[in-house]
């Protein structure tokens, strides 16, 4: 994938499961850089979504796509990471609340040749990142409480993006990407970018639109403003 200033990640949580492959194709054709793959276990979050067999089939159809696997499960252990790595994940992120040894798990993800990220819920403080920069490729800042698509962005979480960005600049020379997931729209994507995010997960604001290409152009136009 080319080094771009901003990346758009289409979230299949908002796609039509009866035509999932076609919806992923629509996202890629419209200009989505990444496909965001939400994994929920009905335990860590109140929803149940995609197992590794879904990802394996999508990887067969889209061998060159970047699949961003967000594990909203508890516990996060080597077995579940390996299952999604084997199925075709490109990136994997998880929540520190679900893994007592975050540094070791980040190292394990990277040992599989994948980008490793930590996901922060709205109420999760970012201070723990100070001890993990050497193992992080990206930080996923949740701007809604995870579990369901179509929620409105929590304004205070934009300030958290700013906090994470300041911490990264001050505490490490490594290039840490900040990803934002939850309530992203053409109306607020510029504000989120200004706060320091470079990767934007879009769900219903893309898949829920009649003209998806126009929706993608709306995101891109706002980012270029």
C-alpha positions, -999 to +999 in steps of 0.1 A: +000+000+000+013+034-010+023+058+018-006+082+020-012+110+044-047+097+053-062+062+050-099+054+049-109+020+064-144+006+054-159-012+084-178-043+073-198-042+106-221-019+086-221-040+054-248-063+041-237-098+053-257-115+026-235-098+000-204-093+021-179-100-007-197-076-030-198-049-003-160-052+003-155-049-035-176-018-035-155-003-007-122-010-025-136+002-058-147+035-042-113+041-028-111+025+006-075+018+016-082-007+043-110-031+053-118-029+090-128-063+104-146-061+138-144-092+159-169-093+188-176-121+212-209-112+230-188-110+262-163-081+260-189-062+240-227-068+236-226-081+201-214-112+181-198-108+147-171-125+125-150-155+131-118-163+112-135-183+086-151-151+073-117-135+070-102-165+053-128-164+026-125-127+021-087-131+018-091-157-009-112-132-029-091-101-021-055-113-019-040-078-020-064-061+005-053-047+038-075-064+065-075-045+098-087-069+125-100-053+157-103-078+185-131-069+209-129-102+227-119-114+262-094-130+266-070-121+239-044-149+237-020-164+213-046-188+200-071-162+188-043-140+174-029-169+155-064-179+141-068-145+125-032-142+114-036-176+097-069-164+081-052-134+065-051-105+088-027-076+079-031-056+112-044-067+146-054-045+175-068-055+209-080-039+241-056-039+271-085-047+295-087-081+277-049-090+279-029-086+311+004-089+292+000-063+264+036-059+255+041-096+250+009-098+229+020-069+207+054-087+202+036-119+193+014-101+167+046-086+152+063-119+152+036-131+128+046-103+104+016-081+111+012-045+123+002-045+160-021-019+177-037-012+210-074-001+211-085+024+237-122+025+248-136+060+255-130+056+292-095+040+289-067+064+298-039+066+273-011+068+299-003+031+295+010+038+260+041+054+275+055+020+282+046+004+249+058+027+221+086+003+211+060-023+204+032-002+188+026+003+151-007+021+156-032+032+183-069+027+177-089+054+196-125+044+200-148+075+197-179+055+206-184+027+231-177-004+211-204-030+202-226-014+176-224+006+144-242+038+137-234+056+170-226+093+173-190+103+180-183+112+216-167+147+214-144+142+244-127+114+225-114+139+199-094+154+228-080+119+235-067+118+199-049+150+206-035+136+238-022+104+221-006+124+194+012+147+218+024+117+238+037+100+207+056+131+195+071+137+229+079+101+239+090+083+208+108+089+175+089+060+160+061+067+135+029+058+153-003+059+133-035+070+151-067+053+139-102+065+149-133+043+150-168+055+158-192+080+144-168+093+117-185+113+090-177+138+063-189+165+087-163+157+114-134+138+097-114+171+092-116+179+129-104+144+138-076+147+113-065+180+128-064+163+162-038+139+148-056+109+133-044+094+100-067+063+097-105+067+097-129+038+101-161+045+083-191+023+087-227+034+082-215+068+068-202+047+039-220+014+036-253+030+046-253+054+017-271+049-016-241+064-035-211+050-019-186+065-043-201+100-035-198+092+002-161+084-003-155+115-022-171+134+006-145+120+031-117+127+007-128+163-001-131+171+036-096+158+043-082+178+015-099+210+027 
